[in-house]
Amino acid sequence: MTIHRSALRTLALSSFLMAVPFQAALAQDAAAVGERLKSVLASQGIELTWSGISGDASAVVISGASFAVTGVPDKTTLGDVTLSDITEEDGAYTIGKVTLPNYSVTEDGATIDISGISLTGLKLPAEGDSDPVAALMLYETAAMESLTVRMGDKIPFSMDQLHFEITPPADGEPMEFSGAAEKFTADLTLVDDAESKKTMEALGYQTISGYFELAGSWQPTDGRLELSQYDISIDNAGTIGFTFDLGGYTPAFIKSMQDVQKQMAAQPEGADSSAQGLAMLGLMQQLTFHSASLRFDDDSLTGKILDFLAAQQGMKGPDLANQAKAIVPFLMAQLNNPELTTQVTAAVSAYLDEPKSIEVSAEPANAVPFAVIMAGAMSPSPQDLTKTLGVTVTANED
């Protein structure tokens, strides 16, 4: 399906909500609150402008608000943004609730409508605050009631009740976060590629619906970032889940990444950005790998795919499954890892006999620096990475 520039603007709006990632005396005047918000957003690489600002000590309306990523000429218009239940202490502001107007844009035949956007518990650090965590503009909750993409009388994609929750780090404890979209729907009959469309029809997935959930934690002191859940579930198909555990993702690392991104954004179109690219690679080497996993829980998708592929070859699904099981050992032999080959062969055989779940995990005995991973990937024997990272494959396990 063609991805329109309007869809990219919508993603930019979502990024604005997530980047604007908490009570005491009365706040100062409306202009002071607005300027503080603008200043803190600028440190995050977001330029906020407005046509007017009004309000009193506890509520502010920013009229005609728009924002742009630093170095990018295109602006996204937000309209009138309301900041309510504002309090101030020692120059730091807590905004009880940020309410954005409903948003709609039409471009290249696609109309995107977003409604019910809000944040609660947004923290704006005081000017000169050296706390790197405060500079991240953490919030307590973010929500969007609905997002709908329309093309004529068709709705290629919609999402309802998207929300995120954050518990800020305190007393040495890590920050915890979670989120979900309660429902999304996609119309696959609008896929451009004829063969892909035919496949979706044969599998019975002209329209799909489902939800996603995520959860994790972040410890700013040592940069330990864990995504303990990221599940995308599609009705009558299955759930794919991803997790990871990294080290070194400190506030200083985040700031350095933002600086490099600003430099890249400021580069004229066509300019050589190899220096910034090398700087980004250098930063990535500060990270360490602790674990990751990719898991699929089947809800009839595997059987449908086997039957579909078997029918194209004049076979039956179980016969194709047996054929696949016989091929796996030969494919795995290229990795020169007999233990993993035996494990994968057993897991794939068990899964194809009774599709429940299959999971690929990487959990080395000790944390592995990203520099080692990058060097291993570029070495003459990249297959050795499976041993370095402690890769395992299991099937039908809870």
LINMOKA-V47824 format. One record per residue. N is the residue number from 0. OMEGA is omega in degrees with one decimal (999 if undefined). Layout:
<<N	OMEGA> <N	OMEGA>>
This chain:
<<0	-179.3> <1	177.6> <2	-176.2> <3	178.6> <4	177.5> <5	177.4> <6	178.2> <7	176.9> <8	177.0> <9	176.7> <10	177.4> <11	177.5> <12	177.2> <13	178.9> <14	177.2> <15	179.4> <16	-175.2> <17	-179.4> <18	-179.6> <19	-179.7> <20	999> <21	999> <22	-166.2> <23	-170.8> <24	179.8> <25	-179.4> <26	176.9> <27	-176.3> <28	-174.8> <29	-177.8> <30	-179.4> <31	178.5> <32	-179.7> <33	-179.7> <34	178.3> <35	177.4> <36	179.8> <37	-178.1> <38	-177.9> <39	177.2> <40	179.3> <41	178.2> <42	177.4> <43	179.2> <44	-179.9> <45	-179.1> <46	-179.7> <47	175.8> <48	178.3> <49	178.2> <50	179.4> <51	178.6> <52	-177.5> <53	177.4> <54	-179.6> <55	-173.0> <56	-174.2> <57	-179.1> <58	-177.1> <59	172.6> <60	176.1> <61	-175.2> <62	177.1> <63	-178.2> <64	173.3> <65	179.4> <66	177.0> <67	174.1> <68	-178.4> <69	179.4> <70	179.2> <71	-173.8> <72	-176.1> <73	177.1> <74	174.3> <75	-178.8> <76	179.1> <77	-174.5> <78	-177.3> <79	-179.4> <80	-178.8> <81	175.0> <82	-176.4> <83	180.0> <84	-177.4> <85	173.8> <86	-177.1> <87	175.3> <88	179.1> <89	176.8> <90	177.6> <91	-178.5> <92	167.4> <93	179.0> <94	-176.1> <95	179.7> <96	173.2> <97	-178.9> <98	177.7> <99	179.5> <100	173.5> <101	-171.1> <102	178.2> <103	177.6> <104	177.8> <105	179.6> <106	177.7> <107	175.9> <108	-179.9> <109	176.2> <110	-179.8> <111	178.9> <112	177.3> <113	-179.4> <114	173.7> <115	-179.3> <116	179.0> <117	173.0> <118	172.4> <119	175.8> <120	-179.0> <121	-178.6> <122	172.8> <123	-177.4> <124	177.4> <125	177.8> <126	-179.3> <127	178.3> <128	-176.5> <129	-179.8> <130	-177.0> <131	178.6> <132	178.7> <133	-178.7> <134	-179.2> <135	177.7> <136	-180.0> <137	175.1> <138	178.4> <139	177.5> <140	171.1> <141	-176.1> <142	172.8> <143	-176.1> <144	-178.1> <145	172.4> <146	-178.6> <147	174.9> <148	-178.5> <149	172.2> <150	-173.1> <151	177.9> <152	179.0> <153	175.6> <154	-179.0> <155	-175.8> <156	173.6> <157	179.2> <158	-178.7> <159	172.2> <160	172.7> <161	-178.3> <162	177.5> <163	178.7> <164	-179.6> <165	170.0> <166	-173.4> <167	178.8> <168	-179.8> <169	175.8> <170	177.6> <171	179.6> <172	-179.7> <173	170.7> <174	176.2> <175	-179.8> <176	177.1> <177	179.4> <178	-179.5> <179	163.9> <180	-172.9> <181	178.6> <182	168.5> <183	-179.5> <184	178.0> <185	178.5> <186	-175.9> <187	176.0> <188	-179.5> <189	177.0> <190	-176.2> <191	-174.4> <192	-175.5> <193	-179.3> <194	178.0> <195	179.7> <196	179.4> <197	179.0> <198	179.3> <199	178.9> <200	-179.4> <201	-180.0> <202	180.0> <203	-177.8> <204	175.8> <205	175.1> <206	178.0> <207	176.5> <208	-179.7> <209	-179.5> <210	172.7> <211	179.1> <212	175.2> <213	177.9> <214	178.4> <215	-179.6> <216	179.3> <217	177.2> <218	-175.6> <219	-173.8> <220	178.9> <221	176.7> <222	179.3> <223	-178.3> <224	-179.3> <225	170.0> <226	-174.0> <227	178.6> <228	167.0> <229	-174.1> <230	171.5> <231	-175.7> <232	178.8> <233	-177.2> <234	177.1> <235	176.4> <236	179.7> <237	-179.8> <238	175.0> <239	-176.2> <240	-178.1> <241	174.9> <242	171.3> <243	179.7> <244	-176.2> <245	173.8> <246	176.8> <247	-178.6> <248	-175.4> <249	174.4> <250	178.5> <251	177.3> <252	-179.9> <253	179.8> <254	179.3> <255	177.4> <256	179.2> <257	-179.8> <258	179.1> <259	179.0> <260	177.4> <261	179.5> <262	179.8> <263	179.9> <264	-177.9> <265	-179.6> <266	174.8> <267	-178.8> <268	179.8> <269	-178.9> <270	179.8> <271	-179.8> <272	-177.1> <273	179.8> <274	178.3> <275	177.7> <276	177.6> <277	177.9> <278	178.5> <279	177.5> <280	177.7> <281	178.2> <282	-179.1> <283	-178.9> <284	175.6> <285	-177.0> <286	174.4> <287	-177.7> <288	178.3> <289	178.7> <290	173.9> <291	177.4> <292	174.9> <293	-173.3> <294	174.0> <295	174.2> <296	-172.2> <297	172.0> <298	175.4> <299	-178.3> <300	-176.1> <301	179.4> <302	-179.9> <303	179.8> <304	178.4> <305	179.8> <306	-179.0> <307	-178.9> <308	179.5> <309	-179.1> <310	179.5> <311	-179.0> <312	179.8> <313	-178.4> <314	172.6> <315	-176.9> <316	179.9> <317	178.9> <318	178.7> <319	178.5> <320	178.7> <321	178.2> <322	179.2> <323	179.8> <324	-178.9> <325	-176.8> <326	-172.9> <327	-178.4> <328	-179.4> <329	177.4> <330	-177.4> <331	-177.7> <332	-179.5> <333	-179.1> <334	179.6> <335	179.5> <336	-174.8> <337	-178.3> <338	179.4> <339	178.4> <340	178.1> <341	-178.3> <342	-179.0> <343	179.8> <344	-179.8> <345	-178.0> <346	-179.2> <347	179.1> <348	179.6> <349	-178.3> <350	-178.8> <351	176.6> <352	-178.8> <353	-174.5> <354	173.0> <355	177.9> <356	173.5> <357	-173.3> <358	173.0> <359	-178.4> <360	173.3> <361	-177.3> <362	-179.4> <363	179.6> <364	177.6> <365	179.6> <366	-178.1> <367	176.5> <368	178.8> <369	178.5> <370	178.4> <371	179.4> <372	-179.4> <373	178.7> <374	178.9> <375	-179.7> <376	-178.0> <377	-178.3> <378	177.4> <379	-178.7> <380	-177.9> <381	-179.4> <382	179.1> <383	178.6> <384	-180.0> <385	177.7> <386	179.8> <387	-175.4> <388	178.5> <389	-177.3> <390	174.7> <391	177.4> <392	179.1> <393	179.5> <394	172.8> <395	176.3> <396	-179.9> <397	999>>
